Amino acid sequence: MELNYKDSELLKHLSKNGKASQRELAAATGFALGTVSNRIKALEKNKIIKGYAADIDPEKVGFTLNAMVHLRITKGKIMEVQATIAKHDRVYAVYDVTGEWDSLVLARFKDRKEMDEFIKTILSQKNIERTSTSLVLNNVKEELRVVI
């Protein structure tokens, strides 16, 4: 599905306020309510809008440790290992990357013990050759939503 002007405008408004009603979107864009409804249904059907979620502050709900784990994975096993790690509740991103490492895992933890268990679990997995973990000291910017 190729995005047109109306789709882009709707996505721009939804990226700022995912709770906006269709009436609010129609008023903000100047589009007819039926057009807004039809375009949003098409965006959802085509998985451009994958869902709606609350933007929760991790620290305010107890996740005070943020870690970046670089992985070197046995050749031919990258996709398998990444899929397994991606299932872990504390993992919020798994990236296939270029350079010295094969994968980058971003995860949040409530305390050192939880992080320690996670890292030891990863290290014990078959096909993980090496890891390097960095703790985030200060979160300057973290924007997971796509701003149009």
C-alpha positions as CSV (number, residue, x, y, z in Angstrom):
1,M,0.0,0.0,0.0
2,E,1.4,3.3,-1.0
3,L,0.7,6.2,1.4
4,N,-1.2,9.1,0.0
5,Y,-1.5,12.6,1.4
6,K,-4.5,11.8,3.5
7,D,-2.9,8.7,5.0
8,S,0.2,10.7,5.9
9,E,-1.8,13.4,7.6
10,L,-3.8,10.9,9.6
11,L,-0.6,9.1,10.7
12,K,1.0,12.4,11.6
13,H,-1.9,13.2,14.0
14,L,-2.1,9.6,15.3
15,S,1.6,9.6,16.1
16,K,1.1,12.6,18.3
17,N,-2.1,11.3,19.9
18,G,-2.9,7.6,19.4
19,K,-6.1,8.1,21.5
20,A,-7.6,10.7,19.1
21,S,-11.1,9.8,18.0
22,Q,-12.1,9.7,14.4
23,R,-14.1,12.9,14.9
24,E,-11.1,14.6,16.3
25,L,-9.0,13.4,13.4
26,A,-11.6,14.6,10.9
27,A,-11.6,18.1,12.6
28,A,-7.8,18.3,12.7
29,T,-7.3,17.3,9.1
30,G,-10.4,18.7,7.5
31,F,-11.3,15.3,6.0
32,A,-14.8,13.8,6.1
33,L,-15.5,11.4,8.9
34,G,-16.2,8.6,6.4
35,T,-12.8,9.2,4.8
36,V,-11.0,9.1,8.1
37,S,-12.8,5.8,9.0
38,N,-12.0,4.2,5.7
39,R,-8.4,5.3,5.6
40,I,-7.7,4.1,9.2
41,K,-9.3,0.7,8.4
42,A,-7.0,0.4,5.3
43,L,-3.9,1.5,7.3
44,E,-4.8,-1.2,9.9
45,K,-5.6,-3.9,7.3
46,N,-2.2,-3.3,5.6
47,K,-0.4,-3.4,9.0
48,I,0.9,0.2,8.7
49,I,-0.9,0.8,12.0
50,K,0.1,-2.3,13.9
51,G,-1.8,-1.5,17.1
52,Y,-2.4,1.1,19.8
53,A,-0.5,1.3,23.1
54,A,0.0,3.5,26.0
55,D,3.4,5.3,26.2
56,I,4.5,4.2,29.7
57,D,7.5,5.7,31.5
58,P,9.6,2.6,32.3
59,E,11.2,4.2,35.4
60,K,7.9,5.1,37.0
61,V,6.8,1.5,36.9
62,G,10.1,0.2,38.3
63,F,12.3,-0.5,35.3
64,T,15.4,1.5,36.4
65,L,18.1,-0.5,34.5
66,N,18.3,-0.2,30.7
67,A,20.9,-2.4,29.0
68,M,22.3,-2.8,25.5
69,V,23.6,-6.3,24.8
70,H,25.7,-6.9,21.7
71,L,25.9,-10.5,20.6
72,R,28.2,-12.5,18.4
73,I,26.2,-15.5,17.1
74,T,27.3,-18.7,15.3
75,K,27.1,-18.3,11.6
76,G,23.8,-19.7,10.2
77,K,22.0,-19.4,13.6
78,I,21.4,-15.6,13.8
79,M,17.7,-15.7,13.0
80,E,17.0,-18.6,15.4
81,V,18.8,-17.0,18.3
82,Q,17.2,-13.6,17.7
83,A,13.8,-15.2,17.6
84,T,14.4,-16.9,20.9
85,I,15.7,-13.8,22.7
86,A,12.9,-11.6,21.3
87,K,10.4,-13.7,23.3
88,H,11.8,-12.6,26.6
89,D,9.5,-10.2,28.5
90,R,12.3,-7.7,29.4
91,V,13.5,-7.4,25.8
92,Y,12.0,-4.5,23.9
93,A,14.1,-4.5,20.8
94,V,16.3,-7.0,18.8
95,Y,18.3,-5.7,15.9
96,D,20.2,-7.4,13.2
97,V,23.3,-5.2,12.8
98,T,26.4,-4.7,10.7
99,G,29.9,-4.4,12.1
100,E,31.7,-6.3,14.8
101,W,28.5,-7.8,16.3
102,D,25.7,-9.7,14.8
103,S,22.8,-8.5,16.9
104,L,21.9,-5.8,19.4
105,V,19.4,-6.5,22.2
106,L,17.8,-3.7,24.2
107,A,16.2,-4.7,27.5
108,R,14.8,-3.1,30.7
109,F,15.2,-4.6,34.2
110,K,13.9,-3.7,37.6
111,D,17.2,-4.5,39.4
112,R,20.7,-5.9,39.0
113,K,19.6,-9.4,39.9
114,E,17.1,-9.5,37.1
115,M,19.6,-8.2,34.6
116,D,22.3,-10.7,35.8
117,E,19.9,-13.6,35.4
118,F,19.0,-12.5,31.9
119,I,22.6,-12.1,30.8
120,K,23.6,-15.4,32.2
121,T,20.6,-17.0,30.5
122,I,21.7,-15.5,27.1
123,L,25.4,-16.6,27.7
124,S,24.3,-20.1,28.3
125,Q,22.3,-20.3,25.1
126,K,23.7,-22.5,22.4
127,N,25.2,-20.6,19.4
128,I,26.0,-17.4,21.5
129,E,29.8,-17.0,21.0
130,R,30.3,-13.7,22.8
131,T,28.4,-10.8,24.4
132,S,29.2,-7.2,25.5
133,T,26.8,-5.4,27.7
134,S,26.5,-1.7,28.3
135,L,24.3,-0.1,30.9
136,V,22.5,3.1,30.1
137,L,23.6,5.8,32.6
138,N,21.3,8.6,31.4
139,N,18.4,8.5,28.9
140,V,18.8,11.7,26.8
141,K,16.2,10.7,24.2
142,E,14.1,7.6,23.6
143,E,11.4,7.8,21.0
144,L,9.9,4.5,20.0
145,R,7.0,5.9,18.1
146,V,7.4,6.9,14.5
147,V,6.9,10.6,14.1
148,I,5.6,11.5,10.7
